[in-house]
């Protein structure tokens, strides 16, 4: 079973930046679409950004022009560069691979991002 370890979260002021990293336990990053998700307190988990096998990217409207997803298949990693952070970006961030409206693999523990003055 594939496992994910997310890292790079923290406390940052509004307008700041963070770079999240997701490491997969197996070499699947170059074989399937990968995505970052987030879940804020009391909210459902939402898809933030995705990157296809050939590198095409998609973003939720709320993060367009601010977040950038990338990957390094050789290192089994997916990244999320987050700029111009806002308080509403506060959430636990997870990575996974979307499939037919669901997910391919079990969730990791995620990494907490808190945006606050």
Secondary structure, DSSP 8 states (H G I E B T S, - for coil): ---EEEE--EEE-TT--EEEEEEESSS-TTTS-EEEEEE-TTS--EEEEEE-TT--EEE-TTTTTTEEEEEEGGGTEEEEEE-S--GGG-EEEEEE-EETTEESS-----EEEEE--
